[in-house]
Amino acid sequence: MGVMEKIKEIEAEMARTQKNKATNYHLGTLKAKLAKLRNELLIEQGGGGSGGPSEGFDVARLGDARVALIGFPSVGKSTLQCKLTGTESEAAAYEFTTLTCIPGTMHYKGSKVQVLDLPGIIEGAAHGKGRGKEVIACARNADAILIVLDAGKEGLNRHREILETELETVGIRLNQRPPDVTFNKKSTGGVRFSSTVPLTKLGPDPEKMALQIMREYRISSADLLAREDITVDQLVDVIVGNRVYKPACYFYNKIDTITIEEVDQLARMPHSLVGSVHKRFNVGEPDEDDALKAMIWRYLGLTRIYTKRKGQHPDLAEPVVLSAVRKGTTVLSLCQNISTQMLRDFNFAMVWGKSAKHNPQRCGINHPLEDEDVVQIVTKTNSQQRQDKNYQAMVQGFSDKYHKKKAEARKKKQGKLRG
């Protein structure tokens, strides 16, 4: 029996099993087996190629953040990307117009957001149908996902539910945060299970449930500490360890083809925005401010920080854009974006703006910043650097680098004279 047949058999068994306290452990074991088989299927599909990225989907990461457009064929993804970025992408009335990944750059509030127009996916894409494997691989590498839906077809076809299921199958969790659970495998010592809160979603005996799931993955020694009330699915995600958590927003296109009552119903869906690319509802030109760009900015958690030198005015022309999805929005993230040497010599920061209690405020390296804050980084003085325990090693490293560069220049000069 193949992997797909085993998956269908377990799904059928889960569908006909009643959910109650008596079947709780059985369902937990089935969920663990299902997650394991799906993971094996992904490994089989990924191992069949040459090991490198697929042709047409290897796109260099550029800008402050990356957004992937996911949706069924002919929902308006290419036209939407053209309106967001100004990139010319082929758009036509037939399905599967886009066959590869087409990148574009959206300029908004001083930031550069890379927008990827991906081919349309169909039901079963998680198992390799169409070019689903490549599309979902691009989605895993994006900072956020914009799911584009056809408002005229959503009522009958349940496209939103299908796409969520496909992404869930390959380990992409939309608009969720990782469970507050610590899990460490060991070589010996058995399983130690503990929690700081009552676990009400794992049945009457949570430890027994955790042991059953670990047994499916042949884990006999591990430490597991739960700091929140988790479900069986979250426990499986923690044990598997290859899940990614992405912010996602939904854009219902072509609302000019449905009634106002249907528009109101779609607009009330969570994480959703309605609009029309053709009629320019909530979507403008690449250089215009509109509701969709503002929504993408909000879900990416982008923050503009203006830097300032001592005794000078802040540089308001080119802000440093930080992302909550990537490195965070603290003073530490700002130093990492500017220079590793600045991070090494950091002393304190002077902050003006919404995150400061008073202007200016002297802050440490873990101070959280807010949009349009002004920051002045103050580095250590020479005497403070000499007191650092790594000072001698740092000086020796600079000296070695200098002498190596000088020796290479001398060798190059002698080679020219001999030639």
Secondary structure, 3 states (H helix, E strand, C coil): CCHHHHHHHHHHHHHHCCCCCCCHHHHHHHHHHHHHHHHHHHHHHHCCCCCCCCCCCCCCCCCCEEEEEECCCCCCHHHHHHHHHCCCCCCCCCCCCCCCCEEEEEEECCEEEEEEECCCCCCCHHHCCCCHHHHHHHHHHCCEEEEEEEHHHHHHHCHHHHHHHHHHHCCEEECCCCCCEEEEECCCCCEEEEECCCCCCCCCCHHHHHHHHHHHCCCCCEEEEECCCCCHHHHHHHHHCCCEEECEEEEEECHHHCCHHHHHHHHCCCCEEECECCCCECCCCCCCCCHHHHHHHHHHCEEEEEECCCCCCCCCCCCEEEECCCCCCEHHHHHHHHCHHHHHCEEEEEEECCCCCCCCEEECCCCECCCCEEEEEEECCHHHHHCCCCHHHHHHHHHHHHHHHHHHHHHHHHHHHHC
